[in-house]
Amino acid sequence: MTTAGCVSVLPIDEYAVARAALDAAKESEAPRYAPALWYKAEQAYREGEVLYSDRHFEDALVRFNQARALSEQAENAARVSRFEAGDLAP
């Protein structure tokens, strides 16, 4: 008799989307123009990586989704700040 263990779905897509969102935020100079949001996004992403490597996939999924959302907020805030400072054309 074999017992089935709990199998979690790997959050591969969420991992990739979070990385892409973090990269986009960095390209928009979020570390300079939206440092608080950038820090939170980066922190959530790094926590997601640790959880993923420790095979805590459900928790990693939550962190990757947080990282994506925070990265998008940081990117948008940076673009607005750059526009207001005259560093970015409309």
Secondary structure as a PSIPRED ss2 file (coil, helix, strand):
# PSIPRED VFORMAT (PSIPRED V4.0)

   1 M C   1.000  0.000  0.000
   2 T C   1.000  0.000  0.000
   3 T C   1.000  0.000  0.000
   4 A C   1.000  0.000  0.000
   5 G C   1.000  0.000  0.000
   6 C C   1.000  0.000  0.000
   7 V C   1.000  0.000  0.000
   8 S C   1.000  0.000  0.000
   9 V C   1.000  0.000  0.000
  10 L C   1.000  0.000  0.000
  11 P C   1.000  0.000  0.000
  12 I H   0.000  1.000  0.000
  13 D H   0.000  1.000  0.000
  14 E H   0.000  1.000  0.000
  15 Y H   0.000  1.000  0.000
  16 A H   0.000  1.000  0.000
  17 V H   0.000  1.000  0.000
  18 A H   0.000  1.000  0.000
  19 R H   0.000  1.000  0.000
  20 A H   0.000  1.000  0.000
  21 A H   0.000  1.000  0.000
  22 L H   0.000  1.000  0.000
  23 D H   0.000  1.000  0.000
  24 A H   0.000  1.000  0.000
  25 A H   0.000  1.000  0.000
  26 K H   0.000  1.000  0.000
  27 E H   0.000  1.000  0.000
  28 S C   1.000  0.000  0.000
  29 E C   1.000  0.000  0.000
  30 A H   0.000  1.000  0.000
  31 P H   0.000  1.000  0.000
  32 R H   0.000  1.000  0.000
  33 Y H   0.000  1.000  0.000
  34 A C   1.000  0.000  0.000
  35 P H   0.000  1.000  0.000
  36 A H   0.000  1.000  0.000
  37 L H   0.000  1.000  0.000
  38 W H   0.000  1.000  0.000
  39 Y H   0.000  1.000  0.000
  40 K H   0.000  1.000  0.000
  41 A H   0.000  1.000  0.000
  42 E H   0.000  1.000  0.000
  43 Q H   0.000  1.000  0.000
  44 A H   0.000  1.000  0.000
  45 Y H   0.000  1.000  0.000
  46 R H   0.000  1.000  0.000
  47 E H   0.000  1.000  0.000
  48 G H   0.000  1.000  0.000
  49 E H   0.000  1.000  0.000
  50 V H   0.000  1.000  0.000
  51 L H   0.000  1.000  0.000
  52 Y H   0.000  1.000  0.000
  53 S H   0.000  1.000  0.000
  54 D C   1.000  0.000  0.000
  55 R C   1.000  0.000  0.000
  56 H C   1.000  0.000  0.000
  57 F H   0.000  1.000  0.000
  58 E H   0.000  1.000  0.000
  59 D H   0.000  1.000  0.000
  60 A H   0.000  1.000  0.000
  61 L H   0.000  1.000  0.000
  62 V H   0.000  1.000  0.000
  63 R H   0.000  1.000  0.000
  64 F H   0.000  1.000  0.000
  65 N H   0.000  1.000  0.000
  66 Q H   0.000  1.000  0.000
  67 A H   0.000  1.000  0.000
  68 R H   0.000  1.000  0.000
  69 A H   0.000  1.000  0.000
  70 L H   0.000  1.000  0.000
  71 S H   0.000  1.000  0.000
  72 E H   0.000  1.000  0.000
  73 Q H   0.000  1.000  0.000
  74 A H   0.000  1.000  0.000
  75 E H   0.000  1.000  0.000
  76 N H   0.000  1.000  0.000
  77 A H   0.000  1.000  0.000
  78 A H   0.000  1.000  0.000
  79 R H   0.000  1.000  0.000
  80 V H   0.000  1.000  0.000
  81 S H   0.000  1.000  0.000
  82 R H   0.000  1.000  0.000
  83 F H   0.000  1.000  0.000
  84 E H   0.000  1.000  0.000
  85 A C   1.000  0.000  0.000
  86 G C   1.000  0.000  0.000
  87 D C   1.000  0.000  0.000
  88 L C   1.000  0.000  0.000
  89 A C   1.000  0.000  0.000
  90 P C   1.000  0.000  0.000
